[in-house]
Amino acid sequence: MDAQEFDYTDIAPYDESQFASRIADLVKEPAFEHAVRWVLPDVEYQEFVNLLSASKNKHDFQVNIMQKFLEELEAHTTTGITTSGIGNVEPDKSYTFISNHRDIVLDASFINLCFLRKGMKTSEVAIGDNLLIYDWITHLVKLNGSFIVKRNLPARQALEAAKQLSSYIHHALTHKNESIWIAQRQGRAKDSSDHTQESVIKMLALGGPGNVRENLASLNIFPVSISYEFDPNDYLKAREYLLKHRDPEFKKSQHDDLFSMETGLLGYKGRVNVAFASCITDHINALPADCDKQEVYHRACHSIDCGIHGGYKIFPINYVSYDRAFDSDMYSERYTQDEADKVTSYIEGQLDKIDVPDITVQERNFLRTYMYTMYANPLRNKLIAAGYC
């Protein structure tokens, strides 16, 4: 597909020629100032604006603004971010990084923080337009190198949007020499059982000049795992599950999305690990030239899942939760009684935060099992990957 068929203005990040005017628009927004003061309560706002205004491009913005912001978040909401496998990333090569999706904002941000600390180029980041509730949020994410994924469109418009998005991703890699990040699925896996949606891979294969196999191979797809010891949104996911159980037509509001973003940003995450697997281009190139495209999609999803599942960092809460979710003592030697008691206290405390009226004993038990399963699933999938990948 010829990239020239599409105008990317509405979805692409801002380029250098737009930075000064967009930053000027951004800092005029009272809601932006409020958000900055909320997230960084000790900041001197005018100094922050001066630093922001001095940013002439994405690199300046990310080093001067985002790196400091993310390191503040790391210091206050985690016990540190560790990495593994980052040496597998060739600094001068452009990749399509695909990771599991735990947090609306921080998954890609923490991955980029790892790159910034190594002096490596960051990736452009896919973000759904459902989160762009205010103009200043659009300005902020586009300044930070995000490109927009259009959601909830009628079928014909959705196909055109998918073609535009795929074309832009191929354009970013091949013409801009940029890497990109995209989640393996639309929306977060509510039970933390992460599996690549075939629709994501089909979208990626729409762009490019060749067949499905060639188009996917050209993207240098690179699976990445991000593991949070504690998911600040775990109780909100359980709440949503309960509300959908009560009413299958229940849908989250914009307020729910904003609150999830805030909770994910500011909530305690404990230890965080980012694991880089390896590029799967060789796996895709090894498929027969006449391989059925459905088989190509299937193999690509399998390779991505294996890379992500194999890279999970397993914490005591995962071992405890596995034994409780599946009524076993398989991992009892991997945690102490004190660690098990702390998990109990944590889960019960999170359940207490669920603000749904008239929760029955049966529903509380249901939610408890759901929470333990949520923390057990990364370990379960890592075990499966070890046996089948």
N, C-alpha and C positions, 0 to 999 in steps of 0.2 A: 504494500500500500504506500503510495507516495505521500510523504509527510506534507508536501505542499498543498494537498487537498484540504488541510485543516488550518484554521486560525486557532492558536492556543492562548490567546490573550486572556480569556475568561478563566482558564484553569492554571496557567503557568505561574511560577514564582515571579516576583518583581525583578527586573534587571537593574543594572547600575543607574541607568538613565532615569529610573523612577524613584530611586531611594529617597532623595531629598524631599520631594513633594509628599510621598507617602508617610514618611516620618513626621513631617509637619502636620499632616492630617491626623496622625495617630495621637500625638501629644496634646492636641486640642480637645480630645475626647475626655470629659469628666469621668466616664466609666473606666477608661484605661488607667487614669491616675488612681482611681479607687482600687482597681485590681492590683496595681503595683504596690500600693500601700498595704493592701490586705496580705499579699504574699510576702512582701519584704517590709515589715513594719519599721525597721530601723533605717530605712533608706532616706537619704536626703534627696527629695524628688527633683529639685532643679539640677542638682549635680547629675542625677540619673538621666534627665532630659538632655543635658549638655553632652553626656557620653553617647547617648543614643543618636543625637543629631550629628555627631562626628563620624558615624558609620557610613561609609560610602558604598559598601557592597555587602554581600552575604557573609563573606569571611570576617569582615570587621564586625558585623552585627553579632555573629555567633561567638567570636572570641571576646569582644568587649562586653556584650550583654548576656547572651545565653549561657556561656560557659560559667560565668560568675553566678548567674541565677541557679543553674543546675547544681553547682557545687554547694550553694547554700541549701538547696533542697536535700542534697545528699547528706550534708552534715546534720540537718535537723530531722530528717525523716527516715534515715537508714543508718546501719552500722558500717556502711561502706560498700562500694561497688567493685567487684572483682571481675576479671576476664579470663577466658581461656581460648586458645585457638586464633587469636587475632593475628598471629604470624602467618596464618593461611591466606590473609588478605593481601594481595599485591598492591602496593600503594599507588601505582600508576595505572592501574586497570579500573575500568568501570563495571560495576556489578548491579544486579537487581537483588537486594537483600530482602529476604522474606522471613518474617519471624512470627512466632506465636503472639497473641494479642491479649494482654492482661489489663493494661491501663490505656485509657483513651489518649492521653497526651505523652506519657513518659516512656513508653516502649522504645519508640524511635529516638526520643531525646536522650535517653541514657546510652543507647548505642552510639549516637553521634558524639556524646561526651567522651566515650572511650576513644573515638577517633581523634577528637581535639587534643586529648592528652598525649597522644602519640604523634602529634603533628601531621596526621593523615587527613586527606580531604573527607569532608562529611558527605552525607547523602541527602538528596532531595526527598521529601517525605509526603506520602499520600495521606490526605485528610478528607473525610466526608463532609459534604456541604451542610449536612444536618447539624454540624457543630458550629457553623458560622452564623450564629444567631444575630450578631451585631457587626456593623461594618468594621469597627476597630479590631475585632478578632480576625476578620479577613485580612486586613492590613498587616497585623502582627504575624500571622502564619506565613503570608506570602513574602514578607521581609526575611523570615527565617528559613526560606527555601522550600516551603511546602507547595505542592500542587493539589488541585481540587478534584475530588471524586464526586460526581453528581449522583445523588441517590433519589429513590422513589419517583422515577419517571414512568410515563406510559411506555408500553412495549417498544414502539417504533423509535421514540426519542431515546429510550434506554440503549438501544442498539447503536444509534449514532453516537451517543455519549461514550459508549464502550470503545467504539472505533477511534474516536478522538483521543480518549485517554491512552489507549494502547499505542497509537501513533506518537503521542507525545513522549511516552516512556522510551520507545525506540529512538526517537529524536534526541532525547536527553542523553542516552548512552552513546549513540553513534556520532552525533554532531556537536553536542555540548561537552562531551567527555565527563559527564556527571554520573555518579551512582544514584540509585533511587532505593527507597525503602517502601515496602507495602506489606500490610498484614496478610496472613495466609487465609483470612476469611473476613467477610463483612461482619462487623460487630464482634464483640468478645465472646469467647466460649463461656457460657454462664456456669458450666460445671468444671471448667479448667481442663477438659479433655479436648486437646487442640488437634484439629485435622484440617488439612488444606482443602478449601472449597474448589471443586473443579471449575466453577464459574470464573474464579480468579485466573486460573491458568488459561482458560479459553479466551478471556479478555486479553491477556498478555500475547497470545498467539495471533490475535487479529492483525496486529501491526507487523511491519517488516516486508521484505520483498519476496520471500520464499514460501515454502509449505510450512505446515504447523511445526514439524520437527526443527526445521532450519530457523524459523522465527524464534522459537523458544531457546534454541542453542545460542543464538546471537545475543541473548540477554544476560548471559553469565549469571544464572540464578544461584544464589548463595544462601542456604538456610542458616538462621541464627536463632538461638534459644535465649530467652530472658526469663530468669527465675527470681521471683520475689519470695522471701521467707513467709511474709504475711501480705495478704492482699487487702488493702484498706476497704475495698469495695465488696468484700465477700458477703457481708450482711445485706448490702443493697441488692446483690445478685440473688440471694436467698429470698429477700422480700419480693422481688419481681417474680420469682418462681412461684411463691405462695399466691400472689395476686392473680397470676395466670392460671394457677390451679383452681382458684375460686371462680375466675371469670376468664375463659379462653379468649375473649375479645379485648382483654386489657392491653393498653399500649402506653409506653412511657411518654411523658410530656417533655417539652424543652427544659422545664425546670429540673426534671429528673436528670437529664443529660448534664446540665450545668452543675448540679450537685455532685454527680458522679465525677466530673472533671475536678471539682474542688476537693472532694474526698480523696481521690487518687493522688493529687498533687501534694496535699498537706498531711495525709494520713501516714501512720508509721508502717514501714515496709520491712524492717529488720535487715537481714543480709540480702544483697542483690548480686546476681551473677549473670554476666553476658557471655555466652559461649558461641563462638564462630565455628561452624562445621567445615565444609569445603564446597567449592563450586561444583555444581552437578552437570556442567556442560559436557564433560566426557561421557557421563551416563546417557545423556540425550543423544549425543553424536554416535554412540555405540548402537543405538536402535537401528534396525534395518531401514533403508531409504524408502521402502514401500510399506512401512509399518502403518497400520490403520490409525487415523488420528485419535480415535477414542482410546486406543491403547497408549498412544503417546501421552495424552492427558493423564491417564491412570498411572503410568510409570513416573511421570514428573511429580505428581502428587505424592506418590509413595516415596520417592527419593527425598523430597522436601520434608515429609513427616519423619522419615528415619533420621535425617539430620537434626531436626528440632527435638524430637523425643530423646535421641541419644545424648543430647547436650544438656538436658535438665540437671541442675544442681539440686540434690535431694537433702532436705533439712529434717531435723527431728520431728517437726509437725507433720511432715509427709509420711514418715514411718508410723507414727502413732495413729494418724488418721487412717492409714491403710489397714492396720490391725483392727481398728474399731469399725470401719466401714464394711469390712469383709469378715468380721468376727473370727479373727485369727490371732496367733501370737508369733507369726512368722518373723517379725522384725523386732521382737521384744529385747533382743540383745543390742539393738542399735540405739536405744534410748534408755535413760535412767527413769526411775519412778518420779523424781523431781521434774524432769522434762515432761513426762506424761501428765503430771498434775498441772503444770503450767499450760499445756495444751487444753486441758479440760477447762481451766479458768478462762483462757482466751476465748474459746468457742462459746461458752455460756455468756460471757460478757458481750460478744458480738450479737448473739441471739437476742439479748436484752435490748439492743438498739433498734430492733425491727419494730417500726411504729405502725403496725397494722392492728386495728381494734379486734378484740374478742378472739385472740389466738387460743385455740383449744389445746389441751394436753397432747392430743393426737397430732395436731399441726406442729406443735413445738418439737415433738419427737421426729416428725417428718423433716422439719427444717434442720434439726441436729444431724440427722443422717445425711441430708443433702450437703451440709457444710463439711462433714468428714469426707464424703465422697469427693468433694471439690478439691480437697487437699491430698487425697489419695491418688487421684487420676494421673498426675505427672509421674509418680512412681510406677503406677500400673503401666502407663504407656512406655516408659523407659525400659521396663522389663520386656514388654512385647517387642520393642525395637531391637533389644539385644538378641532376641531369638529369631527375628525374621528379616533383619536388614543386612 
